[in-house]
Amino acid sequence: MPDPNDHASRVLIVDDDGFNREILVEFLDGEGYSLSTAADGEEALAALDVHGHVYDAVLLDRMMPGIDGMEVLRRIKATPALRWLPVIMQTAAAARDQVVEGIEAGAFYYLTKPFEMQILRSLVRSAVEASRSQRQLQAELEQHRLLIVMMNRASFSVRTPEEARRLAVLVANAAPDPDQAVLGLSELLLNGIEHGNLGLTYNDKSRLCESGTWESEVTRRLALPAYAGRTVSLEFERQGGAVEVLITDQGDGFDWKPYLELDPARAFHVHGRGIALARKMSFESIQYLGKGNQVLARLAPRNAAPATPAGPSEKAVA
């Protein structure tokens, strides 16, 4: 079980095969993680029930006797305190319908056996970074809640990823469910900076994440004269119990349609799920406008009837 005094990133490894558990521990040993193991679904759920709030990622075997990995995943995603916990599903079941089932149940990553050590390490690193980022956003929510709760309309602009995260925290407090909104807002703002204003492509990010140089390349490009003056704007307006947010970047736009759904073809990539997850978990609806450099998102109470988002005729399109 995790040591509450250990501040290393914590990873729970769940596999009914003792040899597989040993391999996973060996592959991740020395990477700076605090590793815990569970031999089956029941043991994993018991650990998460007690210590779930301290784990940063779960490496979960799909095929186990008794409570299998899919059921563990569903229970994790059905638990409010754990719904953002990244789960890497590791399995030999790699048929398309099985991948789709895992993704739709909430798996952030899908890793098929046998797997390569470097791919495993890259996926776990990405999962832990996503978890830590979400924890930081959640921790900052309370600090900003009173600053914006009475605001009905506002405009902002940001230039850097850090500014984007802080703005996401601020604006999330204007939403009916700040905890639900903050990750989606952060994702859309960061996309506007990194892929919009800085012109970094999906393939660029794949290559840079693999080499561990993604953040340094973002920092380098932000300092270049060609990008130094570019900002991402955010406008929000409260409409009764709901909030509409319009985010606009100064890039060339992109083909956003493939990224609205959790595509099994990208299940084995270390990124590329952000927009789909934001749409599924953070927003009532999102709509890309014009050439793709604007996105209109609606944040509404979870039990509210879905509303039709404003179309391009109701919002300015760049």
Order of alpha helices (4+ residues) and beta strands (2+ residues): beta-alpha-beta-alpha-beta-alpha-beta-alpha-beta-alpha-beta-alpha-alpha-alpha-alpha-alpha-beta-beta-alpha-beta-beta
